[in-house]
Structures are given as C-alpha cells and as structure tokens.
Amino acid sequence: MVRSMFDPDFLKGATWGYPGSPIEHVETHAAHIFLVGEHAFKIKKPVKLPYLDFSTLSKRRAVIEDELAINRTFTPNLYEGIIEVHGEPVLVMKRFDSHALLTWRLDHGGIDDDLAKKLAAMAAAAHSAAPLRQAQGRAILLGLGAQLSEAFTNSPDIFRAAETLEFHALFEDQMARHRALLNQRSENGLIRRCHGDMHCGNIAVLAAGPVIFDAIEFSERIATIDVLYDLAFLLMDLLRHGQRRAANLVLNHYLHLRRDEEDLSGLALLPLFLSTRAGVRALVTADLVHELTVSRSLKERGDALDYFRASIGYLKPPRPLLVCVGGLSGSGKSTLASRLAPVIGAMPGALHLRSDNERKALAGVEDHECLPSEAYTRTRSAEVYHALMQRAETALRGGHAVIMDAVFATVEERVRAARLAGRLGVDFTGLWLEAAPSTLKDRVSKRIADVSDATPDVVDQQLGYDLGPIEWAKVDASGTPAETEAQVRRILPSRSAAPT
C-alpha cells in the first residue's frame, strides 16, 4: 500500500538519495510525485476509477513499466528507469524547472515563431515514432461523440439542452460527411499508439528544445488514435490560450515536415478533432465543478462552458477560400501570408503554401540549403506551381482554406490559380504586392536564414519580366507588415475569417 503524503519517509531527501535536500510534493488524482534534487519520483496511488485500475501492487507495477516504455518512445532522455521504495514501484525522471513548462510560457509572454516550429517538429517526430495500430478511426470518434452527447445531456446545470442538441446534430453531420475519409485513414496507417495527452501542460521547453512527457499509459484504447487527433489537442489548447498564430504555425510546419498528402486530405477532419478535444476538456472541467467550493467552482463552470461552446463552434467552419499572394522577391509575400493564415478559414487558420518551400522539397534539400541555378529553370518552376496547385486542391476539397505565396510572374500562373478556385466552387482573392525596386533589393539583402534564395541580382532579373496585365488587387507593400496587412484585410471577404 502506498503510504500517505505525510509519511516522514517520503518527505525525507535521504529516501530518494538526496540527504538533507528539500522535497516538493505534487499530488494528482492517481499519483504522488516527489521532486527532489535533480529528479522526479512518481508513485501510483492504489485507486480504482472508471477509466483506470491501480488497486493492486501487480497492476501498479505493470502500469509503471508501461509508462516507462511508452514515454521513452517519445522522450527517451527524460525517463531514467524504475526503482522500488517500501515495495512500491517508482518511476524515476529527470527533473526540470516549472518555468520550463509550456503553460508557464503561455502565461508569461506566449510562444514565438521559432518555438512554434519546434513544437511542430516535436509532434511530427512523435508520430513517426508511434507504433502502428489496427483500429477503425470512425468507430473511435463515434464512441467519443456519443459519450460527449450523453454527458452533456446529463449535466443540464452546466450545459444548456438546446446547445447540447446543436452539438449532437453538428457532430453527426460531420461524421456522416467524412465517413469514407475516416475509414481510409485507418487503412493507410494513420491510426497509431500516440501520446494521447498532447496538451501544453505536458510539454517542457528544455535547452535542446520542447519535449513531450506524461503520455497516456493506463489505456491502449484511449491512446490508439489518428495522429491528427493527437495533434488537435495541442492546437486546441494553444487556441484556448489565445495563441492563434502559434497554432496555425504548428499545423503548417507539421504538415511541411511530414510531406504526406494524407495529412492534407485529413484537414477536412480538423473541425471534428478540435471539437472532440474541446468537448472532452469541457467534461473534465465540469466534473471539477461538483467537487469544488462554490467560489472556486464559478471559474471552472465558466471554463467548462467556454470549452463546450468552442466544441460547437469548431463544428461550424466558414466556407473555404483560396488567397494567392503574388509579387516580386522582397515585396513581402510570405510575411503577409503568414500574418493572414491564422485568421482565414476554419481554425486554426489557412494552409500556407510557399513556392520557396515547395521548390526545395521537390529538390530533396532542407529549407536552409541554397539551390543551384538549374533549380530555377522554367521547367522546374512549372513543376513547383503544379505541386502547389495539387496541394491546394487537396486541402480545398476538404473544406480547408489555403493561402499561397509565389511570384506568379506570368498571366498563365495567375489564371490557373483563379480557375482552380472556380472549378472547386470556392471564393478566390488574388493580391499583387508592389514596392519600389530599391525597397525590394534592400529587403532581400537583409534576409537571414530565410528559405528564399533571392538576391538583389534576382530582383534585377525579375524587374525585367513581362508580367502582362495584372488583374489581381494591387497592394502598396512599401510600408510595414502591419500596414500591408491592414490594406489587405479591407480587400478580403469578411466571411472568410475565422471568429475572433
């Protein structure tokens, strides 16, 4: 039997190999964690809950062994091993400062673009390492949706009946619409034994980069999910914290790193996945309402309602649209596109396709590597635009907005983009950015670690192009990024933006 938190043995540094060191004790619903010296020691409580059973020593030992093995899949350097204290199995982890938690970052300034990209790389690596599983994604989601609807119905003191009915109807509609896609992803290896709990509180930002810890260890069923559903928890949590740009950048960089057409078609499922993640969070938070004092429960009640209404909102995405940003090198195409992407289309914003990224992906090199001149021939450029259009079409067919940035120097390239939108029946906006030649050259000369290979000489070459008639909306891009964005916001159809 695990001793109580007040047992002197557990509150002495000597028990853990740190004589005289202070101990910090953290208690969760199913575990005791003792933080001392450079380590964290985790002991399971002898509890039995509806979704886990640690009631016997053998069960606790088995789940501790599973926790070590599973988490080493994702973060091998953080999980050191298992020891025994008073006959109890204890998981040993490296300790990190509480300020390393991603939640601390969110509360103290937010997440910059560099960290967002590292979070995407962390998630992509985790999903590459996650073992394949044979399971039906549609059945998994149907079960979750039914549980949510029933639980919302059984808590009328928190969730209004009319809104519960709306959630159920919207969820069922999305499930019916994407039945084939859910089954296809199951058949194509996108159901894996994932982390299962990839929210901001389970991510630490260490010197080497962000790491994910505390994976679901007590239930193979709960953690056997679609990889995009696993990612959706992180996206939803970032959105909940008001980090829309970070969420959009995490999604876009994740898709860029994986280079999987299945992920692009899977964007159609994001409304379902985000809604389900928010719905589960609503229920977990609602459970706390009944356990806390009246004063403390008021906040939890409000949080539960926010999650609940977000789960409904995710199921009502705006119509998709295609936005193309053209202009010569240095005009600010990618900067503008990255600023617009988070506020266009369904949460967490538009798929951002950049010709520079696509060109290097087709060449099989990393973004930071410079390409030789032969990578910029007319033939190779045609291949780049073809790939961009293909990727855009996949996302748009799934109902997800796309913003594409490229030079679009020929009439043919611009017409092709507009025709794609027309063929798919989605709104289209073409933007042409303009600035003085001296401004263009100055900007490209000051770029550092940019994916673009453009130089002032390239700008000179482009200035000699015969661009033909430009029918897209012309934008003065000579000012700051914010000024350019403000102009464009007045051009874009208002219905295209996700709600703020």
C-alpha positions as CSV (number, residue, x, y, z in Angstrom):
1,M,0.0,0.0,0.0
2,V,1.3,3.5,-0.9
3,R,1.9,5.5,2.3
4,S,0.2,8.8,2.8
5,M,1.8,12.1,1.7
6,F,2.6,12.8,5.3
7,D,4.8,9.8,5.9
8,P,8.2,11.1,7.0
9,D,10.0,8.6,4.8
10,F,8.6,10.1,1.7
11,L,9.3,13.6,2.8
12,K,13.0,13.0,3.5
13,G,15.6,13.5,0.9
14,A,17.5,10.5,2.1
15,T,14.7,8.2,0.9
16,W,15.4,9.4,-2.6
17,G,19.2,9.6,-2.4
18,Y,19.4,13.3,-1.6
19,P,20.0,13.6,2.2
20,G,19.1,17.0,3.6
21,S,17.6,18.2,0.4
22,P,14.1,19.9,0.4
23,I,11.3,17.9,-1.2
24,E,8.4,19.3,-3.2
25,H,5.3,17.1,-3.2
26,V,2.7,17.1,-6.0
27,E,-0.5,15.1,-5.8
28,T,-2.8,14.2,-8.7
29,H,-5.9,12.1,-8.8
30,A,-3.9,8.9,-9.4
31,A,-0.3,9.6,-8.3
32,H,2.1,11.1,-5.9
33,I,5.2,12.9,-7.3
34,F,8.2,13.9,-5.2
35,L,10.5,16.5,-6.6
36,V,14.0,16.4,-5.0
37,G,17.4,17.3,-6.3
38,E,17.7,16.6,-10.0
39,H,14.9,14.0,-10.1
40,A,11.2,13.5,-10.0
41,F,9.9,10.3,-8.4
42,K,6.4,9.1,-9.3
43,I,4.3,6.6,-7.4
44,K,0.9,5.4,-8.4
45,K,-2.0,5.7,-5.9
46,P,-3.8,2.4,-5.1
47,V,-7.0,3.7,-6.7
48,K,-9.7,2.3,-9.0
49,L,-11.5,4.8,-11.2
50,P,-13.9,4.3,-14.2
51,Y,-11.1,4.6,-16.6
52,L,-8.1,3.1,-14.7
53,D,-7.3,0.5,-12.1
54,F,-4.2,0.8,-9.9
55,S,-5.8,-1.1,-7.0
56,T,-3.2,-3.9,-6.6
57,L,0.5,-3.9,-6.4
58,S,0.8,-6.0,-9.5
59,K,-1.3,-3.6,-11.5
60,R,0.7,-0.6,-10.3
61,R,3.9,-2.3,-11.2
62,A,2.6,-3.2,-14.7
63,V,1.4,0.3,-15.4
64,I,4.7,1.9,-14.2
65,E,6.6,-0.4,-16.6
66,D,4.2,0.6,-19.4
67,E,4.6,4.3,-18.5
68,L,8.4,4.0,-18.8
69,A,8.3,2.1,-22.1
70,I,5.7,4.3,-23.7
71,N,7.3,7.6,-22.7
72,R,10.7,6.5,-23.8
73,T,9.2,6.2,-27.3
74,F,8.7,10.0,-27.3
75,T,11.2,11.4,-24.8
76,P,13.9,8.8,-24.0
77,N,16.3,11.2,-22.2
78,L,13.7,12.3,-19.7
79,Y,12.7,8.8,-18.3
80,E,15.5,7.1,-16.5
81,G,14.1,3.9,-15.0
82,I,12.2,2.2,-12.2
83,I,13.2,1.8,-8.5
84,E,11.4,0.3,-5.5
85,V,10.7,2.2,-2.3
86,H,9.0,0.2,0.5
87,G,8.0,-2.4,-2.0
88,E,6.3,0.1,-4.4
89,P,7.5,0.6,-8.0
90,V,8.7,4.2,-8.5
91,L,9.2,5.9,-11.9
92,V,12.3,8.0,-12.0
93,M,12.5,11.0,-14.2
94,K,14.9,13.9,-14.7
95,R,13.6,17.0,-13.0
96,F,13.1,20.2,-14.8
97,D,12.2,23.7,-13.6
98,S,8.5,24.5,-13.5
99,H,9.3,27.5,-15.7
100,A,10.1,25.1,-18.5
101,L,6.5,24.0,-18.8
102,L,4.8,25.3,-21.9
103,T,1.9,26.5,-19.8
104,W,4.3,28.8,-18.0
105,R,5.5,30.3,-21.3
106,L,1.9,30.9,-22.3
107,D,1.3,32.8,-19.1
108,H,4.5,34.8,-19.5
109,G,4.6,36.2,-23.0
110,G,3.4,33.5,-25.2
111,I,5.1,31.5,-28.0
112,D,7.3,32.9,-30.7
113,D,7.5,31.5,-34.2
114,D,10.7,29.6,-33.6
115,L,9.2,27.7,-30.7
116,A,6.0,27.0,-32.6
117,K,8.1,25.4,-35.4
118,K,10.0,23.3,-32.8
119,L,6.7,22.2,-31.3
120,A,5.6,21.1,-34.8
121,A,8.9,19.2,-35.2
122,M,8.4,17.5,-31.8
123,A,4.9,16.4,-32.8
124,A,6.0,15.1,-36.2
125,A,8.8,13.1,-34.7
126,A,6.5,11.7,-32.0
127,H,4.1,10.5,-34.7
128,S,6.8,9.0,-36.8
129,A,8.0,7.0,-33.8
130,A,4.5,6.0,-32.7
131,P,3.7,2.3,-33.4
132,L,1.0,1.4,-35.9
133,R,-2.2,0.0,-34.7
134,Q,-5.2,-1.7,-36.3
135,A,-8.3,0.2,-35.4
136,Q,-11.2,2.0,-37.0
137,G,-10.9,5.8,-36.7
138,R,-14.6,6.3,-37.4
139,A,-15.6,3.9,-34.6
140,I,-13.3,5.6,-32.2
141,L,-14.7,9.0,-32.9
142,L,-18.3,7.8,-33.0
143,G,-17.8,6.4,-29.5
144,L,-16.3,9.6,-28.2
145,G,-19.1,11.7,-29.8
146,A,-21.8,9.5,-28.2
147,Q,-20.1,9.8,-24.8
148,L,-19.9,13.5,-25.1
149,S,-23.6,14.0,-26.1
150,E,-24.7,11.8,-23.2
151,A,-22.5,13.5,-20.7
152,F,-23.6,17.0,-21.8
153,T,-27.2,15.9,-21.5
154,N,-26.7,14.6,-18.0
155,S,-25.3,17.9,-16.9
156,P,-28.1,20.4,-17.6
157,D,-27.0,22.6,-14.7
158,I,-23.9,23.5,-16.8
159,F,-24.7,22.7,-20.4
160,R,-28.0,24.1,-21.9
161,A,-30.2,21.4,-23.6
162,A,-30.6,23.4,-26.8
163,E,-26.8,23.7,-27.2
164,T,-26.3,20.0,-26.4
165,L,-28.8,19.2,-29.2
166,E,-26.9,21.5,-31.5
167,F,-23.6,19.8,-30.7
168,H,-25.1,16.4,-31.3
169,A,-26.6,17.4,-34.7
170,L,-23.5,19.1,-35.9
171,F,-21.2,16.2,-34.8
172,E,-23.4,13.6,-36.5
173,D,-23.4,15.7,-39.7
174,Q,-19.7,15.9,-39.8
175,M,-19.3,12.2,-39.0
176,A,-21.7,11.3,-41.9
177,R,-19.9,13.6,-44.3
178,H,-16.4,12.2,-43.5
179,R,-17.2,8.5,-43.1
180,A,-15.1,7.4,-46.0
181,L,-12.2,9.6,-45.1
182,L,-12.1,8.3,-41.5
183,N,-12.1,4.7,-42.8
184,Q,-9.4,5.5,-45.4
185,R,-7.1,6.9,-42.8
186,S,-7.4,3.8,-40.7
187,E,-6.5,1.7,-43.7
188,N,-3.5,3.9,-44.6
189,G,-1.6,3.6,-41.3
190,L,-2.6,6.9,-39.7
191,I,-4.0,5.2,-36.5
192,R,-1.2,4.8,-34.1
193,R,-0.4,4.3,-30.4
194,C,0.0,8.0,-29.9
195,H,0.9,10.1,-26.8
196,G,-2.8,10.7,-26.3
197,D,-2.5,13.7,-24.0
198,M,-0.5,16.3,-26.0
199,H,-1.6,19.5,-24.3
200,C,0.6,22.4,-23.2
201,G,0.8,21.1,-19.6
202,N,2.6,18.0,-20.8
203,I,5.3,19.8,-22.8
204,A,8.5,21.1,-21.3
205,V,10.8,23.5,-23.2
206,L,14.3,22.4,-22.4
207,A,17.7,23.6,-23.7
208,A,17.6,21.1,-26.6
209,G,14.0,22.1,-27.5
210,P,10.5,21.1,-26.4
211,V,9.8,17.6,-25.2
212,I,6.5,15.8,-24.6
213,F,6.0,13.8,-21.4
214,D,3.3,12.0,-19.4
215,A,1.7,10.0,-22.2
216,I,-1.4,8.1,-21.6
217,E,-0.1,4.8,-20.0
218,F,-3.2,3.3,-18.5
219,S,-5.3,2.7,-21.6
220,E,-4.2,1.5,-25.0
221,R,-7.8,2.2,-26.2
222,I,-7.6,5.9,-25.3
223,A,-4.2,6.4,-26.9
224,T,-4.9,4.5,-30.1
225,I,-6.0,7.3,-32.3
226,D,-5.5,9.2,-35.5
227,V,-2.3,11.2,-35.5
228,L,-4.1,14.4,-36.4
229,Y,-6.5,13.9,-33.5
230,D,-3.4,13.6,-31.3
231,L,-2.1,16.9,-32.7
232,A,-5.5,18.5,-32.3
233,F,-5.2,18.6,-28.5
234,L,-2.1,20.8,-28.8
235,L,-3.8,23.0,-31.4
236,M,-7.0,23.3,-29.4
237,D,-5.0,24.2,-26.2
238,L,-3.0,26.9,-28.0
239,L,-6.2,28.4,-29.4
240,R,-7.7,28.3,-25.9
241,H,-4.8,30.3,-24.7
242,G,-5.3,32.9,-27.4
243,Q,-2.2,31.7,-29.4
244,R,-3.9,31.6,-32.8
245,R,-0.7,32.4,-34.8
246,A,1.3,29.7,-32.9
247,A,-1.4,27.1,-33.5
248,N,-1.5,27.9,-37.2
249,L,2.3,27.8,-37.5
250,V,2.4,24.5,-35.6
251,L,-0.1,23.0,-38.0
252,N,1.6,24.4,-41.2
253,H,5.1,23.4,-40.1
254,Y,3.9,19.9,-39.0
255,L,2.4,19.4,-42.5
256,H,5.5,20.7,-44.2
257,L,7.8,18.4,-42.3
258,R,5.7,15.3,-42.9
259,R,5.0,15.9,-46.6
260,D,2.1,13.5,-46.6
261,E,-0.9,14.0,-48.9
262,E,-2.9,12.0,-46.4
263,D,-2.4,14.8,-43.9
264,L,-3.6,17.4,-46.3
265,S,-6.8,15.5,-47.0
266,G,-7.1,14.9,-43.3
267,L,-7.5,18.7,-42.8
268,A,-11.2,18.0,-43.5
269,L,-11.4,16.2,-40.1
270,L,-9.9,19.1,-38.1
271,P,-13.3,20.5,-37.1
272,L,-14.3,17.1,-35.7
273,F,-11.0,16.6,-34.0
274,L,-10.8,20.0,-32.4
275,S,-14.4,19.8,-31.4
276,T,-13.9,16.5,-29.7
277,R,-10.8,17.7,-27.9
278,A,-12.7,20.8,-26.6
279,G,-15.7,18.7,-25.7
280,V,-13.6,16.2,-23.6
281,R,-12.0,19.2,-21.9
282,A,-15.4,20.6,-21.1
283,L,-16.5,17.4,-19.4
284,V,-13.3,17.1,-17.4
285,T,-13.6,20.7,-16.2
286,A,-17.3,20.2,-15.5
287,D,-16.5,17.3,-13.2
288,L,-14.4,19.7,-11.1
289,V,-17.4,22.0,-10.6
290,H,-19.2,19.4,-8.4
291,E,-16.0,18.8,-6.4
292,L,-15.1,22.4,-5.5
293,T,-16.4,25.0,-3.2
294,V,-19.0,27.5,-4.7
295,S,-16.4,30.3,-5.1
296,R,-13.9,28.1,-6.8
297,S,-16.5,26.3,-8.9
298,L,-17.6,29.5,-10.6
299,K,-14.4,29.8,-12.6
300,E,-14.5,26.1,-13.5
301,R,-18.1,26.4,-14.6
302,G,-17.2,29.3,-16.9
303,D,-14.2,27.4,-18.3
304,A,-16.4,24.3,-18.9
305,L,-18.9,26.5,-20.8
306,D,-16.1,28.1,-22.9
307,Y,-14.8,24.7,-23.9
308,F,-18.3,23.4,-24.6
309,R,-19.2,26.4,-26.8
310,A,-15.8,26.1,-28.6
311,S,-16.6,22.5,-29.3
312,I,-19.8,23.7,-31.1
313,G,-18.0,26.5,-32.8
314,Y,-15.4,24.2,-34.3
315,L,-18.2,22.2,-36.0
316,K,-19.3,25.3,-37.9
317,P,-16.3,26.2,-40.0
318,P,-16.6,29.1,-42.6
319,R,-16.5,28.3,-46.3
320,P,-13.1,27.6,-47.7
321,L,-11.4,30.1,-49.9
322,L,-8.2,30.4,-51.9
323,V,-6.0,33.5,-51.4
324,C,-3.0,33.9,-53.7
325,V,-0.2,36.5,-52.9
326,G,2.0,37.4,-55.8
327,G,4.8,39.9,-56.3
328,L,8.5,40.2,-57.0
329,S,11.0,39.0,-54.4
330,G,11.2,41.3,-51.4
331,S,7.7,42.5,-51.7
332,G,6.7,40.7,-48.5
333,K,4.6,37.9,-49.8
334,S,5.5,35.3,-47.2
335,T,5.4,37.8,-44.4
336,L,1.9,38.8,-45.4
337,A,0.7,35.3,-46.0
338,S,1.9,34.2,-42.5
339,R,0.1,37.1,-40.9
340,L,-3.2,36.3,-42.8
341,A,-3.1,32.5,-42.5
342,P,-4.2,32.3,-38.8
343,V,-7.4,34.4,-39.4
344,I,-8.6,32.9,-42.7
345,G,-10.9,29.9,-42.8
346,A,-11.5,27.2,-40.3
347,M,-9.5,27.0,-37.1
348,P,-6.6,27.2,-36.7
349,G,-6.4,29.0,-40.0
350,A,-5.4,28.5,-43.6
351,L,-2.9,26.1,-45.0
352,H,0.1,28.3,-46.0
353,L,1.8,27.1,-49.2
354,R,5.0,28.8,-50.2
355,S,6.7,28.3,-53.5
356,D,10.2,28.5,-51.9
357,N,9.4,25.6,-49.5
358,E,7.9,23.6,-52.4
359,R,10.9,24.1,-54.6
360,K,13.3,22.8,-52.0
361,A,11.1,19.9,-51.1
362,L,11.0,18.8,-54.7
363,A,14.7,19.1,-54.8
364,G,15.1,17.0,-51.7
365,V,17.0,19.6,-49.7
366,E,16.4,21.3,-46.4
367,D,14.9,24.7,-46.3
368,H,18.1,26.4,-45.3
369,E,20.1,24.9,-48.2
370,C,20.7,27.1,-51.2
371,L,19.8,25.6,-54.6
372,P,21.8,25.9,-57.8
373,S,20.6,27.9,-60.7
374,E,19.2,24.9,-62.5
375,A,16.6,24.6,-59.8
376,Y,15.1,27.8,-61.1
377,T,14.6,26.9,-64.8
378,R,11.2,27.3,-66.4
379,T,10.7,23.6,-66.4
380,R,11.4,23.3,-62.6
381,S,9.2,26.3,-61.9
382,A,6.3,24.7,-63.8
383,E,6.8,21.6,-61.6
384,V,6.7,23.8,-58.4
385,Y,3.5,25.6,-59.4
386,H,1.9,22.2,-60.4
387,A,2.8,20.8,-56.9
388,L,1.4,23.9,-55.2
389,M,-1.9,23.6,-57.1
390,Q,-2.2,20.0,-56.3
391,R,-1.7,20.5,-52.6
392,A,-4.0,23.5,-52.6
393,E,-6.7,21.4,-54.3
394,T,-6.4,18.6,-51.8
395,A,-6.9,21.0,-48.9
396,L,-9.7,23.0,-50.5
397,R,-11.7,19.9,-51.4
398,G,-11.7,19.0,-47.7
399,G,-13.1,22.4,-46.8
400,H,-9.9,24.0,-45.6
401,A,-8.8,27.5,-46.7
402,V,-5.5,27.9,-48.5
403,I,-3.2,30.9,-48.8
404,M,-0.5,30.5,-51.4
405,D,2.5,32.8,-51.9
406,A,4.7,32.8,-55.0
407,V,5.9,35.3,-57.6
408,F,3.1,34.5,-60.0
409,A,5.1,36.3,-62.7
410,T,3.0,35.1,-65.7
411,V,-0.6,35.6,-66.7
412,E,-0.9,31.8,-67.1
413,E,0.1,31.2,-63.5
414,R,-2.3,33.7,-62.2
415,V,-5.2,32.5,-64.3
416,R,-4.5,28.9,-63.3
417,A,-4.9,29.7,-59.6
418,A,-8.2,31.6,-60.2
419,R,-9.5,28.7,-62.3
420,L,-8.7,26.2,-59.6
421,A,-10.9,28.1,-57.2
422,G,-13.7,28.4,-59.8
423,R,-13.6,24.7,-60.6
424,L,-13.9,23.9,-56.9
425,G,-16.6,26.5,-56.3
426,V,-14.6,28.4,-53.6
427,D,-14.0,32.1,-53.2
428,F,-10.8,33.5,-54.7
429,T,-8.8,36.6,-53.9
430,G,-5.6,37.5,-55.8
431,L,-3.3,40.0,-54.3
432,W,-0.4,41.7,-56.1
433,L,2.2,43.3,-53.8
434,E,4.2,46.3,-55.1
435,A,7.2,48.2,-53.8
436,A,10.0,50.4,-55.2
437,P,12.9,48.4,-56.7
438,S,15.3,49.9,-54.1
439,T,13.0,48.6,-51.3
440,L,12.8,45.1,-52.9
441,K,16.6,44.9,-53.1
442,D,17.2,46.2,-49.6
443,R,14.8,43.7,-48.1
444,V,16.3,40.6,-49.8
445,S,19.8,41.7,-49.0
446,K,18.9,41.8,-45.3
447,R,17.4,38.3,-45.1
448,I,18.9,36.0,-42.6
449,A,18.2,32.2,-42.5
450,D,15.4,32.6,-45.0
451,V,14.2,29.8,-47.2
452,S,14.3,32.1,-50.2
453,D,17.4,32.1,-52.3
454,A,16.6,35.5,-53.9
455,T,19.3,38.2,-54.1
456,P,19.4,41.8,-55.3
457,D,20.6,40.3,-58.7
458,V,17.5,38.1,-58.8
459,V,15.3,41.2,-58.2
460,D,17.0,42.9,-61.1
461,Q,16.2,40.0,-63.3
462,Q,12.6,40.0,-62.2
463,L,12.2,43.7,-62.8
464,G,12.8,42.9,-66.5
465,Y,9.9,40.4,-66.7
466,D,7.0,40.9,-68.9
467,L,4.3,40.5,-66.3
468,G,1.4,41.0,-68.6
469,P,-1.9,42.5,-67.4
470,I,-2.3,42.1,-63.7
471,E,-6.0,41.8,-62.7
472,W,-5.4,40.9,-59.0
473,A,-5.9,43.6,-56.4
474,K,-2.8,45.7,-56.2
475,V,-1.4,46.4,-52.8
476,D,1.2,49.0,-51.8
477,A,3.7,46.9,-49.8
478,S,6.3,49.5,-49.2
479,G,5.3,50.1,-45.6
480,T,5.4,47.9,-42.5
481,P,3.9,44.4,-42.5
482,A,1.1,45.7,-40.3
483,E,0.3,48.4,-42.8
484,T,0.2,46.0,-45.7
485,E,-2.0,43.6,-43.7
486,A,-4.4,46.4,-42.9
487,Q,-4.9,47.2,-46.6
488,V,-5.5,43.5,-47.4
489,R,-8.0,43.0,-44.6
490,R,-10.2,45.5,-46.3
491,I,-10.0,43.5,-49.6
492,L,-10.6,40.0,-48.3
493,P,-14.3,38.9,-48.0
494,S,-15.3,39.3,-44.3
495,R,-17.0,35.9,-44.2
496,S,-13.6,34.3,-44.9
497,A,-12.2,35.0,-41.5
498,A,-12.5,32.6,-38.5
499,P,-14.2,34.2,-35.5
500,T,-12.0,36.1,-33.1
